[in-house]
Amino acid sequence: MAFEGLTERLQNAMGKLRRKGKITEKDLREAMREIRLALLEADVNFGVVKDFVKTVRERALGAEVLDSLTPAQQIVKIVDEELTKVMGKEAVPLNKAPHIPTIIMMVGLQGAGKTTTAGKLAYRLKKQAKARPLFIAADVYRPAAIEQLQTVAQQVDAPVFQLGTDVDPREIVKQGLAQAAEKKNDYVIIDTAGRLQIDEKLMQELADLKAIAQPNEILLTVDAMTGQNAVNVAESFNQQLDITGVVLTKLDGDTRGGAALSIRAVTGKPIKFTGQGEKLSELDVFHPDRMADRILG
Ligand code: GDP
């Protein structure tokens, strides 16, 4: 379960304040120190922690919270609101094209959960919007990648456009899009190549595919369990591709939660979904307010 340690430590800090009744500036300072350490230990980005603590402290001091009848309660409310804000305030829906098809380009490092998430998205779109998605298999560097996409596609009962591993991904995408137009698919989900690390060739290929497909959505999948590394990955993909959203996968296995709390503030791009397991149904819309409530426990 995500945020275990963070929840416990925040609750401790808030519990101390609650027991005090009247809260002095010194008490507040001590609580803020504990919150700061709790966030850092949860692997939240250093700059994000700094800004967060500063804002909470200023709000608590500014609005005569300390002199109020329920200071601890009000501080909890401020922390809740600021946690929500750090994660982006409101859920951001998937972009939709004005005319079909809506084109979604999946990007990410190998193993982050890109192909699984592509399947989860198709599952969701079919279920909720009765969509008729077409997958395009544009990862030509690992033969297993196409097979994996086909397996996922079979599970959700959606077609895959593929030309094997000997054709340039740019050509595959062009032909795939032509097929989608012909068959009137309303969604196209392009599964692009992942690499073990970010490299120039990968980025150039993705930039070319973006230029060709002009996607409505460039969704980056990052693995929550990799913490600040996920944030760094998000930052560099965003710099190079101007992504439209992030899917934070494996949140079910991430006990700290640092990536969830940092990505929006660092990249300016919303987390749109979280992956909470390996099953196709285990994709959730990311709601910052609900996540903040969950973190505060
Ligand atoms: P890709 O290389 O980025 O396409 O990654 P895959 O889709 O192959 O996923 C890598 C591994 O992570 C697979 O074993 C998936 O089942 C697993 N995985 C993907 N998303 C999640 C998730 O949200 N939670 C869990 N627990 N596992 C996931």
Residues whose N, C-alpha, C, O or C-beta is under 5 A from the ligand:
A	BS01	GDP	L109 Q110 G111 A112 G113 K114 T115 T116 T117 G194 T249 K250 L251 D252 G275 Q276 G277 E278 E282
